[in-house]
Amino acid sequence: MTNYNILAVSRALDLLEQFVENNMELGITDLSNRLNIQKNNVFRLVATLKDRDYIEINDVTGKYRLGLKTRVLGMAATTQTNLINHTRPILDKLKMLCHENCYLSVKKDSHVYYLDGVESDLPVRAAHRIGSRLPLHCSAAGKVHLAFLRQEEMFHLLHDLELKRFTPHTITDPETLRAELDRIAHQGYAIEDQEHDLGVMEIAAPIIDCNGSMVGSLCISGPAIRLAGGLVANDLIRLLQSEAAQLSVSLGQRVSQSESCDTLQHSPKKLRTARKVICKTSVALH
């Protein structure tokens, strides 16, 4: 144990780990014996975890079992692993084709997180650290996530969102941001031109699952001096949308014969409403 460990947290995690066997139910005495902790301490740990829905009581047996929150966390971890596994080959391919930084991002609350990525092989680059986050309103990944939220969810999020200025290019006016999001939803991609960091540009396209929900975005970022102008407009956007559409199909999104991937990559709105077939892989991040 390191000097940074908190004993109460360690004991709570030890307690949760006692339930790893299928359908395991344990009482206070069982947990006290397993953990070699006094019953009153076990009771306090159980009460705390129960209040947070990590443990629940079986009213029939009077014993405890894992609660809903542990299942939610487990599903989230599995989902993120599945998404990363599906995305990694696409990221490698994107980087090979465009030679820029390529990322997978997901939304969590008011930020976008970069879960995985492949760095540029060029000497001048603008890289995100894996696991880092940026505000939604001043990143291409964040704006594309905002643009494809349900209207009610978008309204509430924008109402509470702090539109902090990072550069002279940051959008800080709510109406201007809403107009930008409407454009993104219509065109199917987002561009961020030095809105968070001067000299850095990013483009992003949505990843859609078999339920028609956006579960992440593919991003390409690099120095503005290299990406600005025709490279983004003529090459990178089409490349990014194509790969995002293929990734969506690999996650279970199916389209009717009348709608090709080439058509859908230019209109992600149709990805939400395209005819759905039984999906092989269901991905949903919240």
ABEGO torsion letter per residue (X at the ends): XBAABBAAAAAAAAAAAAAABBGBBBBAAAAAAAAGBBAAAAAAAAAAAAAAGABBBBAAAGBBBBBAAAAAAAAAAAAAAAAAAAAAAAAAAAAAAAGBBBBBBBBBEABBBBABBBBBABABBBBBBBGBBBBAAABAAAAAAAAABBAAAAAAAAAABBBBBABAABBABAAAAAAAAAAAAAAGBBBBBGAABBGBBBBBBBBBBAAGBBAEBBBBBBBAAAABEAAAAAAAAAAAAAAAAAAAAAAGBBBBAABBAAAAAABAAAAAABBBBBBABBBBBX
